[in-house]
């Protein structure tokens, strides 16, 4: 059963509503959850970029297998990760980010 039974009505203009909805979507939250977290000064985390998350997973694989893999293979994997990271970083810093991430 839901424990949230009391409603609060808040009036905003259309632009404010759109901005609140956009911020909620970026965080992967419903508008209600976003407003609750904001109002209660709780931490709100944006959804991680999928490309950066893949790089994170690649780093974790290397870390988990660091003593099982030859140093040369680790260096090759790190070079690929570095290249992928810089491609993503440079595309976002050059204004290629479409704002969906």
Phi, psi and omega in degrees: 000145180288139176260359177260101184242353182254129181262156174230127177262130180233130179265130176223162174275173186299320179294319178297318179298315180299318180294318178296318178296319179297315179295321178297316181298318179302329182268355181073024182248156170290163178299319179299313180296319179299314180295321178298310181299318180297312182294330180266007179055042175267155181294136176239125182250132176290156175293130181296145175298132183300321181293317178293325179294323177297320177297318177302315179297321177297319178296319179298320178299316180296314180302316183291337183244019189302325182266357182258349188242145178296149181302320180298319179294321177297317179298320178296314179297318179295325178295320177294316178299315179301315179299312180298317179299312182294324177298314179294312182300313182292324179294323180284324181282345177268007177086013179276356181289125182274001176084002181278342184270000000 
